[in-house]
Amino acid sequence: MATPNTDAHRGTGNLLHRETSPYLRQHMDNPVDWMGWGPEALAKAKALRKPILLSVGYAACHWCHVMAHESFESPAIAGLMNQLFINIKVDREERPDLDHIYQQALSLLGQQGGWPLTMFLTPDGHPFWGGTYFPPERRWGRPGFPEVLQTVAQTYAEEPEKVQRNVQALASAMDNLATGRPGEAITADTLIQVADRLVQEVDPVQGGIGGAPKFPQPGIFELLWRAFRHTGRPQFATATIQTLTRMAQGGIYDHLGGGFARYSVDAEWLVPHFEKMLYDNAQLIDLMLTVWQETRDPLLAVRIAETADWVLAEMVAEGGGFAASLDADSEGEEGKFYVWAQSEIRRLLPADDAELFCRTYDVTGEGNWEGHTILNRMREDGLADEGTEQVLSRCRAILLQARAGRVRPGWDDKVLADWNGLMIAALARAGAVFERADWLDAAKRAFAFVRDHMSTSGGRLWHGYRDGQARHRGTLEDHANMARAAVTLFEVTGEGTYLDQAVTWLGKVQSHFHDDADGGYFITADDADDLIRRPRHAHDNAVPAGNGTLVGLFSRLWLLSGDDQWRQRADALITAFAGEVGRNFFPLAGFLNGVDLRLHGQVLVIAGPADDAEAMAMRRVALERSRPNLVLFHQKDGGVSPPPLHPAAGKTMVKGRATAYLCQEQHCSAPVTAATDLAALLGG
């Protein structure tokens, strides 16, 4: 029996069934002749001399679903799209390089970016106009999508000079943004000055930056926390603690299942945009852990544990890697999986428990969002007494079990190297601090999966993995975040293979990503052949910028190895982007946090057997307080020793006892053989 031609069987030119991305496959039955980004689509546009309609989104994006339902599923609108354009669909999580380029172009057109991103390109991929969400007819002051399609196509056909002027203006502006802006050395005073300016933007009541909508922005609050650790000034600590507390008690947090949503649509953290992203939760675990090490706030300890346990329960994908996201929608409605009616809660819980639960979690007959209730504890700054919390825990377990019977939001189970790097590092560090072997084991399994299944034959990384296929060349963030994860695993396990792997990946970064002209590193490798340009920047976006991560990573490797090449790379990278700080420091938090580590980094070298009681006590001392600039090197018997260039090279146990040395700027302290003395040396 002959095998039918799949494309012909579908009756359209929609080719998204070839893709592995859950987001792209959501659109494979659209009447739109979608193609994935690549040489085939670009060649078709050139051959037919048609402009390109580029639509960028992701699986957990609510407004992407809305536009898909309203426009891409409409035969009439799809027919117009097919007639006038070559239509290309991109998953922004699979191709962050493409997303960055065209989001930047939209910003230069004077429009606010976001998803879905709708860009119009020349057949060779150059942008000339765009927007985000368009309704199917004129609404809310926005033109209808059919009107947009016809106007853009008419302009492209009848006013080529106007289109070319836009192309050239955008290209020139993007070239200008990519131009290197080296600067003078960044000092410790500069970091505090930036923190002084940033703290003024924090909502003093609800925390977070500015008003609605509010994003977590953990990099900025890490910078403020670092400023607090240096200065002791309470406004930096208050801003960070207030933000984490309000988020941890707000509706942006899933009080039943654990984990944070991507952002809040209001200023109070009540109403989330319900999708949960791996990268947000990784960075929030890290930040909460750093603050908890100082405050010992039980609320943060509980939220760390609940979020980490949620990752292990719901976000482990094929082979042990971590999945990308959970959707905002289920059954076509945003948030339906997560919200409650008071009657439902009272039916499920015993009467007395229901009364307590409803009072604690803001459950009323009217609801707090569109007639429903988003569970929250916004009226409280912390946890209740132990007995009350036990009752509430029992109630949450009952409701969580009931919620499990609902139609679940979509799960995007592709494994992304950069996001996995963030979560691996967060779980490894949290596992070490809280002595949770299950978190550390999950981090090690995910690391092994990425290393073993997402490496190219040349030793570089692929960006994504799903359905048994590793796809898309790894970006700078993929290599930087996974190398950072490897160094973190080395610090908490002492296993030298992790350090070796980090050095190997960073060698690929130097060979394939370095900008030999202006310094710093491109976001894409030197063999990326399907882009109109190679982005180069230090601006944090959804994940910290690779260039910022590398500043901290190079500094850590210098502290761990004593090899001056790492210090030189860190200093050169700082110089390459130092000029940006005076122009716009707001998106440079990750970069500045790396600079802080370079300026103030210390390495604690502990020599002694892994199971030695005093060595373990010293490790606990190192981990018990918030010390963002402390790097840990546990020199275990038979394990890795500090290399010859390290200031602690040759330093071993004193009189057979576990011994610690605190080193900074290539000088080490006198040996310390008691955990109490180490605590005094570290300042707490």
C-alpha positions as CSV (number, residue, x, y, z in Angstrom):
1,M,0.0,0.0,0.0
2,A,1.5,3.4,-1.0
3,T,2.3,5.9,1.7
4,P,0.3,9.0,1.2
5,N,2.1,12.3,0.7
6,T,1.6,14.0,4.1
7,D,1.7,17.6,2.8
8,A,-0.7,16.9,0.0
9,H,-3.0,15.0,2.4
10,R,-3.2,18.1,4.6
11,G,-4.4,20.1,1.6
12,T,-2.2,23.1,2.5
13,G,1.4,24.2,2.3
14,N,1.6,24.1,6.1
15,L,4.9,22.4,6.9
16,L,5.0,22.7,10.7
17,H,4.3,18.9,11.1
18,R,8.0,18.6,10.3
19,E,8.9,20.5,13.5
20,T,9.4,19.1,17.1
21,S,8.5,22.3,19.0
22,P,5.2,22.0,20.8
23,Y,4.4,25.6,19.9
24,L,5.0,25.1,16.2
25,R,3.0,21.9,16.2
26,Q,0.1,23.8,17.8
27,H,-0.1,25.5,14.4
28,M,0.4,22.6,12.1
29,D,-3.4,22.3,11.3
30,N,-3.9,26.0,10.6
31,P,-5.0,26.9,7.1
32,V,-2.0,29.2,7.0
33,D,0.9,27.9,4.8
34,W,3.3,28.1,7.7
35,M,6.9,27.2,7.2
36,G,9.7,27.0,9.8
37,W,12.6,29.5,9.6
38,G,15.3,28.2,7.4
39,P,16.9,28.2,3.9
40,E,13.8,26.7,2.3
41,A,11.4,29.4,3.5
42,L,13.8,32.2,2.6
43,A,14.5,30.7,-0.9
44,K,10.8,30.5,-1.5
45,A,10.3,34.2,-0.6
46,K,13.1,35.2,-3.0
47,A,11.8,33.0,-5.8
48,L,8.2,34.3,-5.5
49,R,9.4,37.9,-4.7
50,K,7.0,38.0,-1.8
51,P,7.5,39.7,1.5
52,I,7.7,37.5,4.7
53,L,5.3,37.5,7.5
54,L,7.2,36.4,10.6
55,S,5.2,35.3,13.6
56,V,7.1,34.6,16.8
57,G,5.6,33.2,20.0
58,Y,5.8,30.4,22.5
59,A,3.7,27.6,23.8
60,A,2.7,29.1,27.1
61,C,1.8,32.5,25.6
62,H,-1.9,33.5,26.2
63,W,-2.1,36.2,23.6
64,C,-0.3,34.0,21.1
65,H,-3.2,31.5,21.5
66,V,-5.7,34.4,21.2
67,M,-4.3,35.6,17.9
68,A,-4.0,32.0,16.6
69,H,-7.7,31.4,17.3
70,E,-8.9,34.7,15.9
71,S,-6.8,34.9,12.8
72,F,-4.6,31.9,12.0
73,E,-7.6,29.5,12.3
74,S,-9.7,31.8,10.1
75,P,-9.9,30.5,6.5
76,A,-10.5,34.0,5.2
77,I,-7.6,35.6,7.1
78,A,-5.3,32.6,6.3
79,G,-6.2,32.9,2.6
80,L,-5.1,36.5,2.7
81,M,-1.9,35.6,4.4
82,N,-1.2,32.9,1.9
83,Q,-1.9,35.1,-1.0
84,L,0.2,38.0,0.0
85,F,3.1,36.6,2.1
86,I,5.5,33.8,2.8
87,N,4.4,32.9,6.3
88,I,7.1,31.8,8.8
89,K,6.4,30.6,12.3
90,V,9.2,30.7,15.0
91,D,9.2,29.4,18.6
92,R,11.1,32.2,20.4
93,E,12.3,29.7,22.9
94,E,13.9,27.6,20.2
95,R,15.4,30.6,18.4
96,P,16.2,33.3,20.9
97,D,18.7,34.7,18.4
98,L,16.0,35.4,15.8
99,D,13.6,36.8,18.5
100,H,16.3,39.2,19.8
101,I,16.9,40.6,16.3
102,Y,13.3,41.2,15.4
103,Q,12.3,42.4,18.9
104,Q,15.0,45.0,18.6
105,A,13.8,46.1,15.2
106,L,10.3,46.5,16.6
107,S,11.6,48.6,19.5
108,L,13.5,50.8,17.0
109,L,10.1,51.3,15.2
110,G,8.9,52.9,18.4
111,Q,6.7,50.1,19.5
112,Q,6.7,48.0,22.7
113,G,7.9,44.5,22.1
114,G,6.3,41.2,23.3
115,W,4.6,38.1,22.0
116,P,3.1,37.3,19.7
117,L,5.6,39.2,17.6
118,T,4.4,40.0,14.1
119,M,7.1,41.3,11.8
120,F,7.1,42.0,8.0
121,L,10.4,41.3,6.3
122,T,11.9,41.6,2.8
123,P,12.5,38.2,1.1
124,D,16.1,38.3,2.4
125,G,14.9,38.6,6.0
126,H,15.3,42.4,6.6
127,P,12.6,43.9,8.7
128,F,10.6,47.0,7.5
129,W,7.5,47.1,9.7
130,G,5.8,45.1,12.5
131,G,3.8,44.9,15.7
132,T,2.7,42.4,18.2
133,Y,-0.9,41.2,18.7
134,F,-3.5,42.3,16.0
135,P,-7.2,41.7,16.5
136,P,-9.2,40.2,13.6
137,E,-11.0,43.5,13.1
138,R,-10.4,47.1,14.3
139,R,-10.5,47.1,18.1
140,W,-9.0,48.9,21.1
141,G,-7.4,51.5,18.8
142,R,-5.6,48.7,16.9
143,P,-6.2,48.1,13.2
144,G,-7.7,44.7,12.2
145,F,-5.2,42.1,11.0
146,P,-6.7,41.8,7.5
147,E,-6.3,45.6,7.1
148,V,-2.7,45.4,8.3
149,L,-2.0,42.6,5.8
150,Q,-3.4,44.4,2.8
151,T,-1.8,47.8,3.7
152,V,1.7,46.2,4.2
153,A,1.4,44.2,1.0
154,Q,0.3,47.2,-1.0
155,T,3.1,49.4,0.4
156,Y,5.6,46.7,-0.4
157,A,4.3,46.3,-4.0
158,E,3.7,50.0,-4.8
159,E,6.2,51.9,-2.6
160,P,9.5,49.9,-2.8
161,E,11.6,53.1,-2.0
162,K,9.7,53.6,1.2
163,V,10.2,50.0,2.2
164,Q,13.9,50.3,1.4
165,R,14.2,53.4,3.5
166,N,12.8,51.6,6.4
167,V,15.1,48.7,5.9
168,Q,18.2,50.9,5.7
169,A,17.1,53.0,8.7
170,L,16.6,49.9,10.9
171,A,19.8,48.3,9.7
172,S,21.7,51.5,10.5
173,A,20.1,51.8,14.0
174,M,20.8,48.2,14.8
175,D,24.4,48.6,13.6
176,N,24.7,51.5,16.0
177,L,23.4,49.5,18.9
178,A,25.8,46.7,18.2
179,T,28.8,49.0,18.1
180,G,31.3,48.4,20.8
181,R,31.2,50.9,23.7
182,P,34.3,50.2,25.8
183,G,34.8,52.2,28.9
184,E,36.9,52.8,31.9
185,A,37.1,50.3,34.8
186,I,34.0,49.9,36.8
187,T,34.6,50.5,40.5
188,A,32.9,49.3,43.6
189,D,31.5,52.9,44.0
190,T,29.9,52.6,40.6
191,L,28.0,49.5,41.7
192,I,26.6,51.3,44.7
193,Q,25.7,54.3,42.7
194,V,23.7,52.1,40.3
195,A,22.0,50.4,43.2
196,D,21.1,53.9,44.7
197,R,19.4,54.7,41.4
198,L,17.6,51.4,41.0
199,V,16.2,51.3,44.5
200,Q,14.3,54.5,43.8
201,E,12.3,52.5,41.2
202,V,11.1,49.9,43.7
203,D,7.5,50.0,44.9
204,P,7.9,50.7,48.6
205,V,4.6,48.9,49.5
206,Q,4.3,46.0,47.2
207,G,7.9,45.6,46.1
208,G,8.9,45.1,42.5
209,I,10.0,47.6,39.9
210,G,7.4,50.3,39.1
211,G,3.7,49.6,38.5
212,A,1.7,47.2,36.5
213,P,2.6,44.9,34.9
214,K,5.3,43.6,37.3
215,F,8.0,41.2,36.4
216,P,10.2,39.5,39.1
217,Q,13.5,40.9,37.7
218,P,15.7,38.8,40.0
219,G,19.0,40.1,38.6
220,I,18.1,43.6,39.7
221,F,17.2,42.5,43.2
222,E,20.4,40.4,43.4
223,L,22.3,43.6,42.6
224,L,20.4,45.5,45.4
225,W,21.1,42.6,47.8
226,R,24.8,42.7,46.9
227,A,24.8,46.5,47.6
228,F,23.2,45.7,51.0
229,R,26.0,43.2,51.8
230,H,28.6,45.8,51.0
231,T,27.1,48.8,52.7
232,G,24.7,47.5,55.3
233,R,22.2,50.2,54.2
234,P,18.7,48.9,55.0
235,Q,16.9,50.3,52.0
236,F,18.7,47.8,49.7
237,A,17.7,44.9,51.9
238,T,14.1,46.2,52.5
239,A,13.5,46.5,48.8
240,T,14.6,43.0,48.1
241,I,12.9,41.3,51.1
242,Q,9.7,43.2,50.5
243,T,9.6,42.2,46.8
244,L,10.2,38.5,47.6
245,T,7.7,38.5,50.5
246,R,4.9,40.1,48.4
247,M,5.6,37.7,45.5
248,A,5.7,34.7,47.8
249,Q,2.4,35.6,49.3
250,G,0.7,36.9,46.1
251,G,-1.3,35.3,43.4
252,I,1.7,35.1,41.2
253,Y,2.7,32.2,43.3
254,D,0.9,28.8,43.0
255,H,0.0,28.2,46.6
256,L,-1.1,24.6,45.9
257,G,1.4,23.2,43.4
258,G,4.4,25.5,43.9
259,G,6.2,27.7,41.4
260,F,5.9,31.3,40.2
261,A,4.1,32.6,37.1
262,R,6.0,34.7,34.6
263,Y,4.6,38.1,35.7
264,S,1.7,39.9,37.4
265,V,-0.7,42.0,35.3
266,D,-1.3,44.3,38.4
267,A,0.9,46.1,40.8
268,E,0.0,44.0,43.8
269,W,1.2,40.6,42.5
270,L,-2.4,39.3,42.7
271,V,-3.3,38.4,39.1
272,P,-0.6,36.5,37.3
273,H,-0.1,35.9,33.6
274,F,-0.5,32.2,34.5
275,E,2.2,30.6,32.5
276,K,5.1,29.1,34.5
277,M,8.6,29.3,33.0
278,L,11.6,27.3,34.0
279,Y,14.0,30.3,33.8
280,D,11.9,32.5,36.2
281,N,11.7,29.8,38.8
282,A,15.4,29.0,38.6
283,Q,16.4,32.6,39.2
284,L,13.9,33.0,42.0
285,I,15.1,29.9,43.8
286,D,18.6,31.3,43.6
287,L,17.6,34.8,44.8
288,M,15.3,33.5,47.6
289,L,18.2,31.2,48.7
290,T,20.7,34.1,48.8
291,V,18.3,36.2,50.9
292,W,17.3,33.3,53.2
293,Q,20.9,32.6,54.0
294,E,20.9,36.0,55.7
295,T,17.4,36.3,57.1
296,R,16.4,32.7,57.9
297,D,12.8,33.7,57.0
298,P,10.7,30.5,57.3
299,L,8.5,31.8,54.5
300,L,11.4,31.9,52.0
301,A,12.5,28.4,53.1
302,V,9.0,27.0,52.5
303,R,8.8,28.7,49.1
304,I,12.2,27.5,48.0
305,A,11.2,23.9,49.0
306,E,7.8,24.1,47.4
307,T,9.2,25.5,44.1
308,A,12.1,23.0,43.9
309,D,9.7,20.1,44.7
310,W,7.3,21.4,42.0
311,V,10.2,21.3,39.5
312,L,10.9,17.7,40.3
313,A,7.3,16.8,40.3
314,E,6.1,18.5,37.1
315,M,9.0,19.8,35.1
316,V,11.3,16.8,34.5
317,A,11.2,15.9,30.8
318,E,12.7,13.2,28.7
319,G,15.8,11.6,30.1
320,G,16.0,13.9,33.2
321,G,16.3,17.3,31.5
322,F,14.0,20.0,32.6
323,A,11.0,21.1,30.5
324,A,10.5,24.6,29.3
325,S,7.1,25.8,30.6
326,L,3.5,25.2,31.6
327,D,0.9,27.0,29.6
328,A,-1.4,29.8,30.9
329,D,-4.5,28.3,29.3
330,S,-6.5,25.2,29.7
331,E,-9.7,24.4,27.9
332,G,-9.2,27.6,26.0
333,E,-9.3,29.8,29.1
334,E,-6.5,31.7,30.8
335,G,-6.0,30.6,34.4
336,K,-8.9,28.1,34.5
337,F,-6.7,25.3,35.9
338,Y,-5.6,27.5,38.9
339,V,-8.7,29.5,40.0
340,W,-11.4,28.5,42.5
341,A,-15.0,29.1,43.5
342,Q,-15.8,29.4,47.2
343,S,-18.5,26.8,46.9
344,E,-16.1,24.3,45.4
345,I,-13.6,24.8,48.3
346,R,-16.4,24.5,50.9
347,R,-17.6,21.3,49.3
348,L,-14.1,19.7,49.4
349,L,-12.9,20.8,52.9
350,P,-14.4,20.1,56.4
351,A,-16.4,23.1,57.6
352,D,-14.0,24.4,60.2
353,D,-11.0,23.9,57.9
354,A,-12.8,25.6,55.0
355,E,-13.5,28.7,57.2
356,L,-9.8,29.0,58.1
357,F,-8.7,28.3,54.5
358,C,-11.0,30.9,52.9
359,R,-10.1,33.5,55.5
360,T,-6.4,32.9,54.9
361,Y,-6.4,32.6,51.2
362,D,-8.8,35.5,50.3
363,V,-11.6,33.2,49.2
364,T,-15.0,35.0,48.9
365,G,-18.3,34.4,47.1
366,E,-17.6,37.2,44.7
367,G,-14.0,36.2,44.0
368,N,-11.0,38.5,43.4
369,W,-10.7,38.0,39.7
370,E,-13.4,37.8,37.1
371,G,-15.8,36.1,39.5
372,H,-13.2,33.5,40.6
373,T,-10.6,33.4,43.3
374,I,-6.9,33.4,42.8
375,L,-5.5,31.9,46.0
376,N,-3.2,34.4,47.9
377,R,-2.0,35.4,51.3
378,M,-1.4,39.0,50.5
379,R,-2.7,40.2,53.9
380,E,0.1,38.4,55.7
381,D,3.9,39.0,55.7
382,G,4.8,35.5,56.9
383,L,3.5,32.1,57.9
384,A,1.1,31.5,60.7
385,D,1.8,29.4,63.9
386,E,2.7,25.8,63.5
387,G,-0.7,24.4,64.3
388,T,-2.5,26.7,61.8
389,E,0.1,25.9,59.1
390,Q,-0.5,22.1,59.6
391,V,-4.3,22.6,59.0
392,L,-3.6,24.8,55.9
393,S,-1.2,22.2,54.6
394,R,-3.8,19.5,54.9
395,C,-6.3,21.7,53.1
396,R,-3.9,22.4,50.3
397,A,-3.2,18.7,49.8
398,I,-6.9,18.1,49.4
399,L,-7.4,20.9,46.9
400,L,-4.3,19.9,45.0
401,Q,-5.6,16.4,44.6
402,A,-8.9,17.8,43.4
403,R,-7.2,20.1,41.0
404,A,-5.3,17.2,39.5
405,G,-8.6,16.0,38.0
406,R,-8.9,19.1,35.9
407,V,-7.8,19.5,32.3
408,R,-4.1,20.5,32.7
409,P,-2.4,23.4,30.9
410,G,-0.2,22.5,28.0
411,W,3.3,21.3,28.9
412,D,6.2,22.4,26.7
413,D,8.6,19.5,27.3
414,K,11.4,20.6,25.1
415,V,14.7,20.8,26.9
416,L,16.6,24.1,26.5
417,A,20.3,24.1,27.4
418,D,20.4,27.7,28.7
419,W,17.3,27.4,30.9
420,N,18.5,24.0,32.1
421,G,21.8,25.6,33.1
422,L,20.0,28.1,35.3
423,M,17.9,25.4,37.0
424,I,20.7,23.0,37.5
425,A,22.8,25.6,39.3
426,A,19.9,26.7,41.4
427,L,18.9,23.2,42.5
428,A,22.6,22.2,43.1
429,R,23.2,25.2,45.4
430,A,19.8,24.8,47.2
431,G,20.4,21.1,47.6
432,A,23.8,21.8,49.2
433,V,22.5,24.5,51.6
434,F,19.4,22.6,52.7
435,E,21.1,19.2,52.4
436,R,18.4,17.9,50.0
437,A,20.1,15.1,48.1
438,D,17.1,14.7,45.8
439,W,17.5,18.3,44.5
440,L,21.2,17.8,43.9
441,D,20.6,14.4,42.2
442,A,18.0,16.0,39.9
443,A,20.5,18.7,39.0
444,K,23.2,16.1,38.2
445,R,20.8,14.1,36.1
446,A,19.8,17.1,34.1
447,F,23.4,18.1,33.6
448,A,24.3,14.6,32.3
449,F,21.3,14.7,29.9
450,V,22.4,18.0,28.4
451,R,26.0,17.0,28.2
452,D,25.4,13.6,26.7
453,H,22.4,14.3,24.4
454,M,22.8,17.9,23.4
455,S,26.5,18.0,22.4
456,T,27.6,18.3,18.8
457,S,30.3,16.2,17.3
458,G,32.6,19.2,17.7
459,G,31.9,19.5,21.5
460,R,29.6,22.5,21.3
461,L,26.0,22.5,22.5
462,W,22.7,22.3,20.7
463,H,20.1,24.7,22.0
464,G,17.0,22.4,22.3
465,Y,16.0,18.8,22.5
466,R,12.7,17.1,22.0
467,D,11.3,13.8,20.5
468,G,14.8,12.3,20.4
469,Q,16.2,15.2,18.3
470,A,18.7,17.9,19.3
471,R,18.2,21.0,17.2
472,H,19.4,24.5,16.6
473,R,22.9,25.7,17.2
474,G,23.7,26.6,20.8
475,T,23.8,30.2,21.7
476,L,26.2,32.1,23.9
477,E,23.7,31.7,26.8
478,D,23.5,27.9,26.3
479,H,27.3,27.6,26.7
480,A,27.6,30.2,29.5
481,N,24.7,28.9,31.6
482,M,25.7,25.3,31.3
483,A,29.4,26.1,32.1
484,R,28.1,28.1,35.2
485,A,26.1,25.0,36.1
486,A,29.1,22.8,35.8
487,V,31.2,25.1,38.0
488,T,28.4,25.2,40.6
489,L,28.2,21.4,40.6
490,F,32.0,21.3,41.1
491,E,31.7,23.6,44.1
492,V,29.1,21.5,45.8
493,T,30.4,18.0,44.9
494,G,34.2,18.5,44.5
495,E,34.1,16.3,41.3
496,G,36.7,17.6,38.9
497,T,34.9,16.3,35.8
498,Y,32.5,19.2,36.1
499,L,35.2,21.8,36.2
500,D,36.9,20.1,33.1
501,Q,33.6,20.3,31.2
502,A,33.1,24.0,32.0
503,V,36.6,24.7,30.7
504,T,35.9,22.7,27.5
505,W,32.7,24.6,26.8
506,L,34.3,28.0,27.5
507,G,37.0,27.0,25.0
508,K,34.3,26.7,22.4
509,V,32.9,30.1,23.4
510,Q,36.3,31.6,22.9
511,S,36.8,30.0,19.5
512,H,33.3,30.5,18.0
513,F,31.7,33.5,19.8
514,H,34.4,36.0,20.6
515,D,34.3,39.4,18.9
516,D,37.9,40.0,17.9
517,A,37.2,43.6,16.8
518,D,35.3,45.1,19.7
519,G,35.8,42.5,22.5
520,G,33.0,40.7,24.2
521,Y,31.1,37.8,22.7
522,F,28.4,37.5,20.0
523,I,25.2,35.8,21.0
524,T,25.5,33.5,18.0
525,A,28.4,31.4,16.7
526,D,30.6,32.2,13.8
527,D,28.9,29.6,11.6
528,A,25.4,30.9,12.0
529,D,24.3,31.3,8.4
530,D,20.6,32.0,8.6
531,L,20.6,35.4,10.4
532,I,20.9,39.0,9.0
533,R,23.3,39.9,11.8
534,R,25.1,38.5,14.8
535,P,23.8,40.2,18.0
536,R,26.3,41.3,20.6
537,H,25.1,42.8,23.9
538,A,25.2,42.5,27.7
539,H,21.5,43.3,28.3
540,D,19.5,40.8,30.4
541,N,16.3,39.6,28.8
542,A,14.2,36.6,29.8
543,V,17.5,35.0,30.9
544,P,20.6,36.8,32.1
545,A,22.8,38.0,29.2
546,G,25.6,35.6,28.3
547,N,28.2,38.3,28.4
548,G,27.2,39.2,32.0
549,T,27.2,35.5,33.0
550,L,30.7,35.1,31.6
551,V,32.1,38.0,33.6
552,G,31.1,36.1,36.8
553,L,32.1,32.7,35.4
554,F,35.6,33.9,34.3
555,S,36.0,35.4,37.8
556,R,35.0,32.2,39.5
557,L,37.5,30.2,37.4
558,W,40.3,32.6,38.2
559,L,39.5,32.1,41.9
560,L,39.3,28.3,41.5
561,S,42.4,27.9,39.3
562,G,44.7,30.8,39.9
563,D,45.2,30.9,36.1
564,D,45.5,34.5,35.1
565,Q,44.0,34.0,31.7
566,W,40.6,33.9,33.4
567,R,41.2,37.2,35.1
568,Q,42.3,38.7,31.9
569,R,39.2,37.5,30.1
570,A,37.0,38.9,32.8
571,D,38.7,42.3,32.7
572,A,38.6,42.5,28.9
573,L,34.9,41.6,28.9
574,I,34.2,44.3,31.6
575,T,36.1,46.9,29.5
576,A,34.2,45.9,26.3
577,F,30.8,46.8,27.8
578,A,31.8,49.3,30.5
579,G,30.7,52.2,28.3
580,E,27.1,50.9,28.4
581,V,26.8,51.5,32.1
582,G,26.7,55.3,31.7
583,R,24.2,55.1,28.9
584,N,21.6,52.6,30.3
585,F,22.5,50.5,33.3
586,F,18.9,49.2,33.9
587,P,19.3,46.0,31.8
588,L,22.9,45.4,32.9
589,A,22.2,43.8,36.3
590,G,23.6,40.4,35.4
591,F,26.8,42.1,34.0
592,L,27.2,44.3,37.1
593,N,26.7,41.3,39.4
594,G,29.5,39.6,37.6
595,V,31.7,42.7,38.0
596,D,31.0,42.6,41.7
597,L,32.3,39.1,41.9
598,R,35.4,40.1,39.9
599,L,36.1,43.0,42.3
600,H,35.3,41.2,45.6
601,G,35.6,37.5,45.0
602,Q,37.1,35.1,47.6
603,V,37.7,31.4,47.4
604,L,37.5,29.2,50.5
605,V,39.7,26.1,50.1
606,I,38.9,23.3,52.5
607,A,41.4,20.4,52.7
608,G,40.0,17.3,54.2
609,P,38.1,14.0,53.6
610,A,34.6,14.4,52.3
611,D,33.2,12.6,55.4
612,D,35.3,14.3,57.9
613,A,33.1,15.9,60.6
614,E,35.2,19.1,60.8
615,A,35.4,19.5,57.1
616,M,31.6,19.1,56.8
617,A,31.2,21.7,59.6
618,M,33.4,24.1,57.7
619,R,31.2,23.6,54.6
620,R,28.1,24.4,56.6
621,V,29.7,27.6,57.9
622,A,30.5,28.6,54.3
623,L,26.9,27.9,53.2
624,E,25.0,29.2,56.2
625,R,25.4,32.9,55.5
626,S,24.6,35.0,52.4
627,R,28.0,35.4,50.7
628,P,27.4,36.0,47.0
629,N,31.1,36.5,46.3
630,L,32.4,33.4,48.0
631,V,33.5,30.5,45.9
632,L,34.0,27.0,47.4
633,F,36.8,24.6,46.7
634,H,36.7,21.4,48.8
635,Q,40.0,19.6,48.3
636,K,39.0,16.1,49.2
637,D,41.3,13.1,49.6
638,G,42.0,11.6,46.2
639,G,40.1,14.4,44.5
640,V,41.0,17.6,42.8
641,S,43.7,19.8,44.4
642,P,44.3,23.5,43.7
643,P,46.4,23.7,40.6
644,P,50.0,24.9,40.6
645,L,49.1,28.6,39.9
646,H,46.6,28.7,42.7
647,P,47.6,30.6,45.9
648,A,46.5,27.6,47.9
649,A,48.6,25.1,45.8
650,G,50.5,22.7,48.1
651,K,48.5,23.8,51.1
652,T,47.0,20.7,52.8
653,M,45.6,19.5,56.1
654,V,47.5,20.7,59.2
655,K,48.4,17.9,61.6
656,G,45.9,15.6,60.0
657,R,43.0,17.9,60.7
658,A,40.6,19.4,58.1
659,T,42.0,22.8,57.3
660,A,40.5,25.9,55.5
661,Y,42.3,28.7,53.7
662,L,40.5,31.9,52.6
663,C,42.1,33.4,49.5
664,Q,41.6,36.7,47.6
665,E,43.6,38.4,44.9
666,Q,46.2,35.5,44.9
667,H,46.8,35.7,48.7
668,C,45.6,33.2,51.3
669,S,44.9,33.5,55.0
670,A,46.7,31.5,57.7
671,P,45.3,28.0,58.0
672,V,42.1,27.5,60.1
673,T,41.3,24.1,61.6
674,A,38.1,24.8,63.5
675,A,34.6,25.7,62.1
676,T,34.2,28.4,64.8
677,D,37.4,30.1,63.8
678,L,36.3,29.9,60.1
679,A,33.1,31.6,61.0
680,A,35.0,34.4,62.6
681,L,37.3,34.7,59.6
682,L,34.4,34.9,57.2
683,G,32.7,37.5,59.4
684,G,29.8,35.5,60.8
